[in-house]
Amino acid sequence: MNIEEIHVNNFKVLRDVHLENLPPLTVFVGRNGTGKTTLFHVFSFLKNCLEKGVRTALQREGGMRGFHEVITRGTTQNDVIRIELKFRLEIAGVNRLVTYVLEIGYEKNRPVVLREILRYKRGAYGSPYHFIDFTRGVGVAVNNEEDFKKEDTELKREEQTVSPDTLAISSLGQLERFKAAKAFRELIANWHISDFHISDARGKKMQEEGVHLSHSGENLPSVAYRLKEEHPVIFDGILEKMRKRVPGVSDIEAKVGDDGTLLIRYSDGAFKDPFLDYNVSDGTIKMFAYMVLLNDPTPFKILCVEEPENQLYPELMAALAEEFQEYARRGGQVFISTHSPDFLNAIPLDSIFMVNKHEGVSKMLRANDDPLVCEQIAAGFKPGTLWTEGLFNGMNNRIQS
């Protein structure tokens, strides 16, 4: 799965943001408050809409005022929050270019899903077919999608009703006969928005069932232990990378303690006994967590990481950027925000989007669509240098609002 296009209207500072031809690794750079985090919140918002319902998702983003705090300031009462994604997804054994559209409004003192559409085409030409099409909780869904590849197949549409503040893909996606809804529901449920907290990752942990690193990283010992036991080659590769990149790390143990809990111990070649992670630097723990996350045998389809450079020294940025690029090559699409010039220097220019704020709302421009940036790169400058010198911050003078 690869998101090729994102179009967001009226979601906080994202009044009208349209990103096209997104690469497997996309990096956003801009000053604080320009909208980088808000774009990532679009992913977590959709996931919360799916799992918790639209009203709860809005309250998580905007507090008790919900919709009124999430919709862009200055909009009218008839404006809606609109999110459109175009992505590649295998449905019924065929790779499709799928479009998902969600429009949320506010009626009779409550948020309402005004429109929800999931559509794709049989071939490269012709009009798209709406496989899910709902308005205010009432709509139709196609239930013979496996026959869609046959030109003479008549699509069978089944009428359904859901709560007006519930996503149709949430309900229909639990039913096997609605394959597009099921595939998209599973995709959203497995998006990973990393919000790693070093304090959560430290110390002894109970053994957990999760096989992936959680968003906050509190199950790091459990996931590391699973890798060591089930994928020893991958775990040994992580250790080798840590030895090369982090001074003083000679070994890392993920083991079960005498009391049945899991813990991680770090060894320094200068000392006989290993250290518990309480005595290890934040940067060492965070780098190990990234290595565990990015060497997962089954990558997340979508991975969002904010400012991965925090707590890490600059010399690690090139290696970390390569790890993210390798993760994307293995099939997980990655979205990253950063302020690090060293990280940017290791990222291809066509993967970088410049983010700025113009008249209170976000504007985003691909770096290699800016002639001035391309001219400077051709002259031998690196993206991180241009960012440090403020060239990216001047994009408002070169973009139509």
Residue pairs with C-beta under 8 A, 6 or more apart in sequence:
1 87
1 88
1 89
1 90
1 187
1 301
1 302
1 333
2 22
2 24
2 87
2 88
2 333
3 22
3 85
3 86
3 87
3 302
3 333
4 20
4 21
4 22
4 86
4 87
4 88
4 97
5 18
5 19
5 20
5 21
5 22
5 84
5 85
5 86
5 87
6 17
6 18
6 19
6 22
6 39
6 42
6 84
6 85
6 86
7 17
7 18
7 19
7 82
7 83
7 84
7 85
8 14
8 16
8 17
8 39
8 42
8 82
8 83
8 84
9 15
9 16
9 80
9 81
9 82
9 83
10 71
10 72
10 75
10 79
10 80
10 81
10 82
11 38
11 41
11 42
11 45
11 70
11 71
11 72
11 81
11 83
12 35
12 38
12 41
12 61
12 70
12 72
13 34
13 35
13 38
13 72
13 357
13 360
13 361
13 362
14 35
14 38
14 39
14 42
14 72
14 361
14 362
15 72
15 361
15 362
16 361
17 35
17 39
17 362
17 363
17 364
19 26
19 353
19 364
22 333
23 328
23 348
23 350
23 351
24 328
24 329
24 333
24 334
25 324
25 325
25 328
25 333
25 334
25 336
25 347
25 348
25 351
26 333
26 334
26 335
26 336
26 351
26 353
27 335
27 336
27 337
27 338
27 343
27 344
27 347
27 351
27 352
27 353
28 36
28 39
28 335
28 336
28 337
28 338
28 352
28 353
28 355
28 364
29 36
29 337
29 338
29 339
29 344
29 352
29 353
29 354
29 355
29 387
29 392
30 36
30 337
30 354
30 355
30 356
30 392
30 393
31 356
31 357
31 393
33 357
34 355
34 356
34 357
34 362
35 355
35 357
35 361
35 362
35 364
36 306
36 337
36 355
37 306
37 337
38 362
39 335
39 355
39 362
39 364
40 193
40 304
40 306
40 335
40 337
41 61
42 83
43 191
43 193
43 302
43 304
43 335
44 191
44 193
45 57
45 60
45 61
45 70
45 83
46 83
46 102
46 188
46 191
47 188
47 189
47 191
47 193
48 56
48 57
48 60
49 57
49 102
49 167
49 170
50 167
50 169
50 170
50 185
50 188
50 189
51 170
51 189
52 60
53 163
53 165
53 166
54 104
54 111
54 112
54 113
54 165
54 166
54 167
55 66
55 110
55 111
55 165
58 66
58 67
58 70
58 104
58 111
59 66
61 69
61 70
62 68
62 69
62 70
63 69
66 111
67 81
67 104
67 106
67 111
68 106
70 81
71 79
71 80
71 81
71 106
72 79
72 361
73 360
74 360
77 106
78 105
80 103
80 104
80 105
80 114
81 103
81 104
81 105
82 101
82 102
82 103
82 104
83 101
83 102
84 99
84 100
84 101
84 102
85 99
85 100
86 97
86 98
86 99
87 97
87 98
87 100
88 95
88 96
88 97
88 98
89 95
89 96
89 98
89 183
89 184
89 187
90 96
90 183
91 98
91 120
91 145
91 179
91 180
91 183
92 145
92 146
92 148
92 149
92 179
93 146
94 148
94 149
96 120
96 121
97 120
97 121
98 118
98 119
98 120
98 180
98 184
99 117
99 118
99 119
99 120
99 128
100 117
100 118
100 169
100 184
101 115
101 116
101 117
101 118
101 119
102 113
102 115
102 116
102 167
103 113
103 114
103 115
103 116
104 111
104 112
104 113
104 114
105 111
105 112
105 114
106 112
110 164
110 165
111 165
112 136
112 137
112 164
112 165
113 134
113 136
113 137
113 164
113 165
113 166
113 167
113 168
114 135
114 136
115 134
115 135
116 132
116 133
116 134
116 139
116 167
116 168
116 169
117 130
117 132
117 133
117 134
118 130
118 131
118 132
118 169
118 180
118 181
118 184
119 128
119 129
119 130
119 131
119 132
119 133
120 128
120 129
120 131
120 180
121 127
121 128
121 129
122 129
122 148
122 149
122 151
129 142
129 148
129 155
130 140
131 141
131 142
131 145
131 178
131 180
131 181
132 139
132 140
132 141
132 142
132 168
132 169
132 172
132 178
132 180
132 181
133 139
133 140
133 141
134 140
134 160
134 162
134 168
136 164
137 161
137 162
137 163
137 164
137 166
138 159
138 160
138 161
139 159
139 160
139 168
140 157
140 158
140 159
140 160
141 157
141 158
141 160
141 168
141 172
141 178
141 181
142 148
142 155
142 156
142 157
142 158
142 178
142 180
143 156
143 157
143 158
143 177
143 178
144 153
144 155
144 156
145 178
145 179
145 180
146 179
147 153
148 155
160 168
160 171
160 172
162 168
162 170
162 171
162 172
168 181
169 181
169 184
169 185
169 188
170 185
172 178
172 181
172 182
172 185
173 181
173 182
173 184
173 185
173 186
174 182
174 185
175 181
175 182
176 182
187 301
187 302
190 300
190 301
190 302
191 300
191 301
191 302
191 304
192 212
192 215
192 300
192 302
192 303
192 304
193 215
193 304
194 215
194 293
194 303
194 304
194 305
194 306
195 215
195 216
195 306
196 215
196 216
196 217
196 286
196 289
197 216
197 217
197 218
198 217
198 282
198 285
198 286
198 311
200 216
200 217
200 218
201 216
201 217
201 218
201 220
201 221
201 277
201 285
201 289
202 277
202 278
202 285
203 263
203 277
203 278
204 221
204 257
204 259
204 261
204 262
204 263
205 218
205 219
205 220
205 221
205 222
205 261
205 262
205 263
206 260
206 261
206 262
207 222
207 225
207 256
207 260
207 261
207 262
208 219
208 222
210 219
210 222
210 223
211 223
211 226
211 298
212 223
212 296
212 298
212 300
213 219
213 220
213 223
213 289
213 292
213 293
213 296
217 289
220 264
220 285
220 288
220 289
220 292
221 254
221 262
221 263
221 264
222 262
223 292
224 235
224 252
224 254
224 264
224 288
224 292
225 254
225 255
225 256
225 262
227 234
227 235
227 238
227 254
227 292
227 295
228 235
228 254
231 297
234 295
234 297
235 254
237 295
238 252
238 288
238 291
238 292
238 295
239 251
239 252
241 291
241 319
242 249
242 252
242 287
242 288
242 291
243 249
243 250
245 287
245 316
245 319
246 283
246 284
246 287
248 268
248 269
248 270
249 266
249 267
249 268
249 284
250 267
250 268
250 269
251 266
251 267
251 274
252 264
252 265
252 266
252 267
252 288
253 264
253 265
253 266
253 267
253 274
254 262
254 263
254 264
255 262
255 263
255 265
256 262
257 263
263 276
263 277
264 276
264 277
264 288
265 274
265 275
265 276
265 277
266 274
266 275
266 277
266 280
266 284
267 274
267 275
268 274
268 275
277 285
282 311
283 311
283 312
283 313
283 316
286 310
286 311
286 312
287 312
287 316
287 320
290 308
290 320
290 323
291 323
293 303
294 323
294 324
294 326
294 327
295 323
299 327
299 330
299 331
299 332
300 332
301 331
301 332
301 333
302 332
302 333
302 335
303 327
303 332
303 333
303 334
303 335
304 334
304 335
304 336
305 324
305 334
305 335
305 336
305 337
306 336
306 337
307 337
307 338
307 339
307 340
308 320
308 324
308 336
308 338
308 343
309 317
309 320
309 338
309 339
309 340
309 342
309 343
312 320
314 340
314 342
315 342
317 340
317 342
317 343
317 345
317 346
318 342
318 343
318 345
318 346
320 343
321 343
321 346
321 347
322 346
324 334
324 336
325 347
327 334
328 334
338 344
340 384
341 383
341 384
341 385
341 387
341 388
342 384
343 384
344 352
344 382
344 383
344 384
344 387
345 382
345 383
345 384
345 385
347 383
349 367
349 368
349 373
349 374
349 377
349 383
350 366
350 367
350 368
352 366
352 367
352 368
352 383
353 364
353 365
353 366
353 367
354 364
354 365
354 366
354 367
354 370
354 373
354 392
354 395
355 362
355 363
355 364
356 362
356 363
356 392
356 393
356 395
356 396
356 399
357 363
358 396
358 399
358 401
359 401
363 395
363 396
363 399
363 401
365 395
365 398
365 399
367 373
367 383
367 392
368 374
368 377
370 395
370 398
371 398
372 391
372 398
373 383
373 386
373 391
373 392
376 386
376 391
377 383
377 386
386 392
